[in-house]
Amino acid sequence: MELSYLSDFLNEEAAMNMILRHALPLLEMDVLKTFVAIAETGNFTTAAEAVYRTPSAVSMQIKKLEETLGCTLFLRDARSVSLTPKGELLLGFARRLLSLNNETVSRFLLPDMNGVVRVGAPEDVGERILPEVLKRFAETYPNVTVDVSIGMSNAMRKRVDEHRLDIAIYNSLSDEASKDGEILMQEKLVWAGAKCGNAHMRDPLPVSMWEDGCVWRADAVEKLSRAGRKFRVAFLSAYTTGQRAAVLAGLAIAPLPRYLVQGEMVQLGERDGLPDLGHYDIGLKVVEDAPAPVLAVADHVREAFADLQLQAGRVAEPV
């Protein structure tokens, strides 16, 4: 009797698995490309121009996608379009699928690709994302050399304009990131202090910062001044390792990405008399008329950031 019941249960489970395997729909790359374009521009008309379709065709694509997934992806009002929580979830997967599609097609159509691709990034991004990008890219295109430069975000973007770099990954304030590039991810900028430290209680406030030209420095200085908090630049360094060293020694506080505040560092905020620093964007800028090797590296960068967001259990906030 028990064996018969178990057999029936297993047969039902196998049947259900078979139904699910055959019933699950496939997502179309063109539709996902349109979805990402709308999410990034916040506008159906602008997105339609980007994907070379009419606004009505784009609306039909999104309607079909929402019906396929059984959920609403966008909130619409008279002026703008924003992602729903389900839409935010799909955005990370969509970017990853599009990058994987490009990588797969390129691998077969351009198997013998070679050359040199020049990539620039700030230290925090380079340390966080580039090792995985370089590893995966080398496995796919072993004959392409990637030349990496580390420096300040604004300098990296300028070097792309001057054709001295092919790709720049950069940090930028949220209202500037999409002006000449695309947004890959949004991060929270916070004040970091030493665990059990008291640097944030001193007057004037000792701050560890980057040199002039750093977007985090300019934003932090502006918000401290606006809040009326007296401060002094106690330490200068062009690298996050220098900022963290000053913080860990208890000699100063520093504006850092939230993901870097760990171990013997703690996050400080308004309860500690410090202004909220808000968010910043991580963007990608690719040289105009980029050749195939450059486009392939850019796709790997996009895929790496999409993976990073999914692993963290979140996606970039809609802009």
C-alpha atoms as one frame of an Amber mdcrd trajectory, in Angstrom:
protein
   0.000   0.000   0.000   2.745   2.423   1.020   4.846   1.450  -1.998   1.876
   2.019  -4.295   1.291   5.496  -2.791   4.975   6.373  -3.191   4.956   5.176
  -6.790   1.867   7.288  -7.588   3.483  10.335  -5.956   6.698   9.938  -7.930
   4.763   9.484 -11.163   2.757  12.650 -10.478   5.933  14.590  -9.684   7.597
  13.374 -12.882   4.527  14.342 -14.883   4.488  17.817 -13.318   8.181  18.300
 -14.070   7.575  17.296 -17.678   4.691  19.786 -17.967   6.801  22.578 -16.505
   9.699  21.831 -18.825   7.475  22.084 -21.875   5.234  24.905 -20.653   7.807
  27.497 -19.625   8.030  30.189 -22.321  11.253  31.479 -23.843  12.072  35.173
 -23.531  12.980  36.972 -26.752  16.238  38.919 -26.824  14.672  41.790 -28.804
  11.984  42.217 -26.166  14.526  42.152 -23.342  16.608  44.744 -25.191  13.549
  46.998 -25.394  12.781  46.422 -21.712  16.314  47.430 -20.681  16.180  50.515
 -22.912  12.974  51.697 -21.221  14.381  50.997 -17.754  17.521  53.016 -18.515
  15.846  55.969 -20.237  12.654  56.116 -18.175  10.740  56.922 -21.341   8.971
  54.755 -23.923   9.512  57.203 -26.796  13.243  57.603 -26.155  13.621  53.840
 -25.782  11.751  53.287 -29.053  14.261  55.494 -30.860  17.147  53.574 -29.268
  15.862  50.197 -30.499  14.631  51.536 -33.871  10.961  50.781 -33.270   7.796
  52.844 -33.062   6.431  53.716 -29.585   3.337  51.600 -30.270   5.500  48.589
 -31.175   7.498  49.045 -27.979   4.297  49.228 -25.923   3.089  45.994 -27.510
   6.398  44.284 -26.719   6.168  45.251 -23.050   2.514  44.246 -22.842   3.414
  40.826 -24.244   6.351  40.513 -21.823   4.148  41.380 -18.841   1.565  38.817
 -19.968   4.280  36.185 -20.379   5.693  36.773 -16.882   2.323  37.393 -15.258
   3.260  40.668 -13.583   3.443  44.430 -14.079   6.963  45.616 -14.880   6.530
  49.389 -15.137   4.657  52.101 -13.262   3.572  54.805 -15.682   2.547  58.401
 -15.099   2.221  61.450 -17.323   5.918  62.358 -17.153   7.969  59.251 -16.548
   8.174  55.498 -16.269   9.666  53.606 -13.334  10.246  49.953 -12.538   8.085
  47.942 -10.174   9.873  45.583  -7.738   9.304  42.763 -10.249  10.693  44.997
 -12.980  13.806  45.713 -10.914  14.306  41.972 -10.496  13.945  41.346 -14.219
  16.405  44.141 -15.102  19.341  42.285 -13.576  18.436  39.051 -15.349  17.772
  40.850 -18.650  21.163  42.548 -18.689  22.841  39.257 -17.914  20.942  37.376
 -20.632  21.721  40.037 -23.244  25.413  39.983 -22.367  25.504  36.190 -22.488
  23.753  36.257 -25.858  26.307  38.712 -27.259  29.186  36.719 -25.802  27.877
  33.453 -27.244  27.271  34.825 -30.738  30.634  36.616 -30.772  32.427  33.454
 -29.697  31.200  31.615 -32.791  31.279  34.447 -35.319  34.569  35.960 -34.117
  36.502  32.954 -32.751  39.945  34.264 -33.748  39.511  37.817 -32.512  42.731
  39.526 -31.427  44.145  42.945 -30.606  44.557  45.221 -27.577  41.677  46.714
 -25.570  42.483  49.603 -23.216  40.301  49.718 -20.101  40.305  52.375 -17.385
  38.646  52.234 -13.962  38.909  53.752 -10.480  40.678  51.629  -7.892  37.575
  50.477  -6.009  35.877  49.245  -9.189  39.068  47.724 -10.544  39.629  45.727
  -7.380  36.021  44.638  -7.136  35.068  43.641 -10.668  38.021  43.503 -13.068
  39.627  40.241 -11.851  36.486  38.290 -12.771  36.061  40.195 -16.057  39.658
  39.543 -17.109  39.487  35.876 -16.167  36.285  35.184 -18.085  37.331  37.247
 -21.084  40.711  35.492 -21.347  38.949  32.128 -21.339  36.721  33.235 -24.226
  39.205  35.301 -26.267  42.756  34.221 -25.358  44.314  36.222 -28.220  43.012
  39.608 -27.061  45.208  41.633 -24.686  43.450  43.834 -22.111  45.528  46.820
 -20.964  44.163  48.132 -17.634  44.714  51.639 -16.249  43.675  52.706 -12.738
  42.829  56.332 -12.053  40.134  58.845 -11.190  36.768  58.479 -12.888  36.704
  61.874 -14.606  40.189  61.314 -16.023  39.185  57.883 -17.355  36.131  59.301
 -19.132  38.195  62.090 -20.670  40.736  59.589 -21.979  37.939  57.747 -23.800
  36.912  61.035 -25.453  40.543  61.510 -26.494  40.728  57.911 -27.846  43.472
  57.097 -25.339  41.195  54.484 -23.761  38.613  52.209 -25.339  36.482  51.639
 -22.244  36.021  53.524 -18.982  34.214  52.177 -15.937  33.550  55.142 -13.706
  31.869  56.465 -10.575  29.568  59.441 -10.971  26.897  61.390  -9.140  23.443
  60.099 -10.032  22.473  63.117 -12.140  25.602  62.867 -14.305  26.223  59.167
 -14.937  24.049  58.736 -18.011  25.125  61.918 -19.840  27.745  60.183 -21.967
  27.582  56.568 -20.837  25.286  53.881 -19.485  24.476  53.082 -15.873  25.584
  49.633 -14.721  24.768  49.806 -11.040  23.842  52.164  -8.220  25.660  52.148
  -4.885  25.192  53.819  -1.510  27.925  56.229  -0.366  28.365  56.368   3.420
  30.636  57.782   6.093  33.068  55.170   7.422  34.639  55.299  10.858  36.660
  52.975  13.055  34.744  50.586  15.267  34.692  52.140  18.763  36.437  55.206
  17.289  35.662  58.835  18.114  37.030  60.721  15.102  33.492  61.747  14.123
  33.107  63.560  17.464  36.041  65.904  16.944  35.756  69.541  15.979  36.752
  70.292  13.323  35.894  66.917  11.827  39.008  65.099  10.481  38.253  63.662
   7.042  40.316  61.384   4.817  39.715  62.139   1.146  40.923  61.729  -2.394
  42.664  64.419  -4.356  40.760  67.132  -6.244  38.717  65.728  -9.112  37.141
  62.861  -7.171  33.326  62.913  -7.382  32.999  61.506  -3.851  35.192  64.260
  -2.436  33.236  67.061  -4.112  29.913  65.614  -2.939  31.097  65.059   0.646
  32.594  68.558   0.929  29.425  70.155  -0.424  27.160  68.277   1.983  29.357
  68.950   5.016  29.403  72.650   4.162  25.655  72.707   3.611  25.115  71.016
   6.990  27.342  73.610   8.692  29.752  70.953   9.960  33.302  72.259  10.360
  35.908  69.887   8.942  39.494  69.633   7.844  41.083  67.362   5.266  43.369
  65.367   7.545  44.605  62.830   4.975  44.886  62.755   1.187  45.235  59.621
  -0.920  44.397  58.667  -4.489  43.441  55.134  -3.396  40.743  53.613  -1.206
  43.419  51.631   0.646  44.809  54.942   1.896  41.377  56.119   3.014  40.723
  52.883   4.854  44.109  52.986   6.584  43.344  56.417   8.067  39.887  55.261
   9.146  41.105  52.008  10.717  43.736  53.941  12.667  40.940  56.037  14.155
  42.494  59.231  12.794  39.672  60.319  10.478  36.407  59.349   8.833  35.993
  58.930   5.073  33.227  58.779   2.449  33.290  55.218   1.092  31.007  52.849
  -0.812  28.878  50.951   1.679  30.207  47.574   0.512  33.729  48.578   1.655
  32.597  49.325   5.209  33.232  46.007   6.944  35.470  44.356   9.500  36.807
  46.965  11.927  34.942  49.810  10.208  31.394  50.972  10.953  28.887  53.051
   9.024  28.203  56.522  10.430  25.231  58.720   9.602  22.822  61.411  10.647
  22.574  60.062  14.193  26.296  60.842  14.460  25.838  64.401  13.231  26.866
  63.652   9.648  24.898  64.450   6.478  23.470  61.683   4.341  25.645  61.141
   1.255  22.990  59.461  -0.877  23.826  57.264  -3.847  26.249  57.306  -6.728
  26.221  55.463 -10.033  28.756  53.150 -11.619  28.776  53.776 -15.357  30.320
  52.430 -18.540  31.634  54.523 -21.422  32.780  52.949 -24.700  34.737  54.736
 -27.414  32.781  55.693 -30.534  32.882  53.253 -33.462  34.379  50.601 -31.206
  35.768  47.491 -32.946  34.612  43.978 -32.077  37.224  43.259 -29.338  36.216
  46.426 -27.459  32.523  45.582 -27.705  33.259  42.072 -26.436  35.068  43.408
 -23.344  32.197  45.843 -22.713  29.728  42.946 -22.800  31.817  41.052 -20.254
  31.811  44.112 -17.979  28.017  44.378 -18.221  27.632  40.688 -17.477  29.944
  40.906 -14.454  27.941  43.767 -12.954  24.663  41.954 -13.625  26.063  38.909
 -11.808  27.246  41.105  -8.941  23.780  42.545  -8.444  22.106  39.149  -8.563
  24.598  37.673  -6.094  23.924  40.558  -3.729  20.221  39.794  -3.914  19.307
  43.135  -5.419  19.403  45.119  -8.644  20.282  48.686  -9.488  17.662  51.136
  -8.376  15.677  52.654 -11.253  16.933  56.037 -12.320
